[in-house]
């Protein structure tokens, strides 16, 4: 379970959007930790992180993001986009 603190001086409730984000992260917590562990184990150096980039881009794509790979002429760089308009 993810824990978080609320500023004691700010007695307002957590917004519905924040609750939604927290619930989403909590739901995916095990998978996110596993990805983090996998990337850490690869220990790839800068600009050669092909395995790490693959883990992240594959996950983003599986979550419904549209990917642009090879950004700025860097083979491991990518942009993941979701939806349209402003956040």
C-alpha positions as CSV (number, residue, x, y, z in Angstrom):
1,X,0.0,0.0,0.0
2,X,1.3,3.5,-0.9
3,X,1.3,5.9,2.0
4,X,1.3,9.7,1.7
5,X,1.1,12.6,4.1
6,X,-1.2,15.5,4.1
7,X,0.1,18.9,5.3
8,X,-1.5,19.4,8.7
9,X,-2.0,23.1,8.0
10,X,-3.9,22.3,4.8
11,X,-7.0,20.7,6.1
12,X,-8.6,20.3,2.7
13,X,-9.4,16.9,1.4
14,X,-7.3,15.2,-1.3
15,X,-8.8,16.0,-4.7
16,X,-10.6,13.3,-6.8
17,X,-7.8,13.6,-9.4
18,X,-5.1,13.0,-6.8
19,X,-7.0,10.1,-5.4
20,X,-7.3,8.6,-8.9
21,X,-3.6,8.9,-9.5
22,X,-2.8,7.4,-6.2
23,X,-5.1,4.5,-6.9
24,X,-3.6,3.9,-10.3
25,X,0.0,3.9,-9.0
26,X,-1.1,1.6,-6.1
27,X,-2.8,-0.8,-8.6
28,X,0.4,-0.9,-10.7
29,X,2.8,-0.8,-7.8
30,X,4.2,-4.4,-8.2
31,X,4.8,-4.0,-11.9
32,X,6.4,-0.6,-11.5
33,X,8.8,-2.0,-8.8
34,X,9.6,-5.0,-11.0
35,X,10.4,-2.6,-13.9
36,X,12.6,-0.5,-11.7
37,X,14.5,-3.5,-10.4
38,X,15.0,-4.8,-14.0
39,X,16.3,-1.4,-15.2
40,X,18.6,-1.1,-12.2
41,X,20.0,-4.6,-12.9
42,X,20.8,-3.7,-16.5
43,X,23.0,-0.9,-15.3
44,X,23.4,0.5,-18.8
45,X,25.5,3.5,-19.4
46,X,24.2,6.8,-20.8
47,X,23.0,6.7,-24.4
48,X,23.4,2.9,-24.6
49,X,20.4,2.0,-22.5
50,X,18.6,0.0,-25.1
51,X,17.2,-2.7,-22.7
52,X,16.1,0.0,-20.2
53,X,14.5,2.1,-22.9
54,X,12.7,-1.0,-24.2
55,X,11.3,-1.8,-20.8
56,X,9.9,1.7,-20.4
57,X,8.6,2.2,-24.0
58,X,7.0,-1.3,-24.1
59,X,5.2,-0.5,-20.8
60,X,4.0,2.9,-22.1
61,X,2.8,1.3,-25.3
62,X,1.0,-1.4,-23.3
63,X,-0.7,1.3,-21.3
64,X,-2.1,2.9,-24.5
65,X,0.5,5.6,-25.1
66,X,1.5,6.5,-28.6
67,X,5.3,6.3,-29.0
68,X,7.8,8.3,-31.1
69,X,11.2,6.6,-30.9
70,X,14.6,7.8,-31.8
71,X,14.0,11.4,-30.7
72,X,16.8,13.9,-31.2
73,X,18.7,11.3,-33.2
74,X,19.2,9.2,-30.0
75,X,18.1,5.6,-30.5
76,X,17.1,5.1,-26.9
77,X,15.1,8.4,-26.6
78,X,11.3,8.4,-27.0
79,X,8.2,10.5,-26.4
80,X,5.1,8.8,-25.1
81,X,1.8,10.7,-25.7
82,X,-1.6,10.0,-24.4
83,X,-4.9,11.7,-25.3
84,X,-5.0,15.1,-26.9
85,X,-5.1,18.7,-25.8
86,X,-3.8,20.1,-22.6
87,X,-3.3,18.0,-19.5
